[in-house]
Amino acid sequence: MLNYHNKRKSFYVFSMIIILYVYPSQGFCDQYQGNCFIIIGNLITSKTFSETFEIESLPEVGISFDVKKENWPVSISVDTSYLYTKTEIPSSNDTPDSATQAMFIRSDLGIGLKKIFDPFTSIKPFVSGGLYMVRMYSKISGKSEISTAAGYFISAGTYYKVSEHVSIGLQWKRSRVDLTIGDHAFDSGGSHLTILGGFSY
């Protein structure tokens, strides 16, 4: 469990180093363009997940990054997010003490291609899709398990350029990743609704 958190912390530290290096690097910005955002939102879980664990939504935070050369038709996109929740799963009988305690910690990683449209100066609609991976740590009735699986995602949204280097936006994303925890098989994806905020270069 400790190793799991250390890997997540290392990834975010590495990401912030890249951000701090890229932003002032004018040589890089002359050749490439893209966005780096903090994302905050909610995952509306799939029907199979919500029916199994009685969880209909999960809070989500993370980082969204895309980059391309000026002459590329599409950008390479990388999104990573972190989700956590604790809940009680009702059992088949109705006694108050029969509920099962459950905790879920998960990290999601999406790697794909993004097409950003330029119909206006400040508003930038986009669509994207690609590979989506989920790593989930679960603790149910004291029993811990880590499950990992891969699937796909599609997304759409829009950026609004507040200034030359600052943008905000909204994104909808649909992910599908079939995962198994214990005897339960389910789709760990769902509909992600997030707010974006960060800088463009």
N, C-alpha and C positions, 0 to 999 in steps of 0.2 A: 504493500500500500504506500509506504514511504517512497519507494523507488518510482512509483506511478506519479506521485505529486512532483518529485524532483524533475522528472522528464518534462512535465507540463511547464514548470517554472523555467527550466532551461530553454524551452522553445520560446517562451514569451520574452525572456531576456535577449536571446539571439535576435528575435524579430525587432525589438526596440533598438538594438545596436545597428541593424540594417537600416531602420528608418532614420536614425540620427546621422548615419553616414550618407545615405542617398540624398536626403533633402538639400544639404549645402553643396553637394557635388554637381557643379554646373556642367562639367563634361558629360556626366551620365545623363543629366536632364536634357542636354542638347540632342542626344541620340534616342532616348527613350521617353515614353510618357505613360502615365498611369495614375493609380489612386491607392491610398492606404487609409483604411477606416477602422475605427472602433465600432463594433456592432453590439447592440443591446436589443433584446426582443424576447419572443416567446415561441416555443415549439408546441403546436397543437398536435398531440400524439395520434398515431393511427388507431383505427378501431380495434385491431387485435391487441395492441399494447394497452389501451385504456380499459378494455374488457378484462384483460388478464390481471392487471395491477391496480385498477381503479385510479389511474392517473390520466387526466385529460390534457394537462399542459405542463410544460417545464420552462422555467426561466433560462435564458440563454445569453451569454456574453462571449465576445471573441474579437478576432481581427480578420479583416477582409483586405486582400491585396491583389492588384492586377497591374500588368506591365506589358508594353509592346513597343517595338520600334515604330517610327512614324509611318513607314511604308507597309507595315503589316496590316492585313484586313481585320484581324481579331487579336485580342489580348489573351495572355496566359493568366489565369486566375487561381488564387489559392485562398481558401477560407478555412479558418479553424475556430472552433467554439467549445465552450465548456458549459455543462449542464449538471444540475444537482437538485435532488429532492429527497425528502423522507415522507413516508406515508404508512398507513395501516391498511392491510388487505383483509377485508371481511372473509371469514370462513363460511362453510356451508351451514353451520348452526348459528343461532342468533344470540348466544350468550356474550356479554360485553368483553369477557376476558379471552375470547377465542380469536380475536383479530391478530393477524401476523404483522410484526414490525418489519419494515423494508426500507432500505436506503439505496439510492442509485447515484453514482458519480460517473459521468461519461464525457469523453472528448470526441469531437467530430472533426473530420478533415475532408474538405472538398477540393479536388484539383480538376480544372477543366479549361474550357475556352469561353471567352466573353466577347460579345459584339456590342460595342457602344456606338450609338447613333448620334449624329450631330445636326439635328434639324434646327436647333436654336443655339444662340451663343451661350446661354447660361444653363439650359435644361438638357440633360444627357440621358435619354432612355437607354436601357440595355437589356439583353437576354444572355443567358449562359447555361452551360450544362457540362456534365462530365462524371468522373468517378467520385464516389462518396464512401468514406470509411468511418465506422463507429467502433470505439473501444469503450466498453461499459463495465464498470466495477459495481457489483451488486452485493448487498448483505441482507439476506432474508432469514429471519428467525435465527440469527447468529451464524449462519453459514455464508461464507464469502466465495465469490466466483468472479472471474474476469473473462469476458467474452469479446471477441473481435470478429467483424464481418465487413464485407464491402458490397456496395450497390451502386446506385446512380442518383443524380439530382438534376433538376432543371430549375431555372429561376428567371425572374423578370423584375425590373424596378426602374428607378430613375434617380439621377443625381441632380442637385441644384448647386451651381457654383456661386457661393456667397461672395468670394473674391477670387483673384487669380489663382491662389494656392489653397483655398479653403472651400470644402464642399460638404453638403449634408444630403441625405437621401432616404429613400424607403426601398425595401426589398421584400419580395415574396419568393419563397423557395419551397419546392416539393422534393423530398428525399424518400428513397425506398431502399432499405437495408434489412434483409431477413436475418434475424439473430435468434440464438437459442440460449436460454438461461435455465439450467436444471432440466425439467421436463416440459418447459414452456417454449414454444416456437412462435415468433411474432415478427411483425414489421416494426423495427425500431425507429423508422423515419416518421414523416408527417409533414405538416405545413408549417414552415418557419416564417414568422412575420417579424422583421427587424428594422430598426432605425440605424442609419449609418452617419457617421461624422468623422471627418479627418481632413487630410490634405491631398491635393492633386499636384502633379509635377509634369 
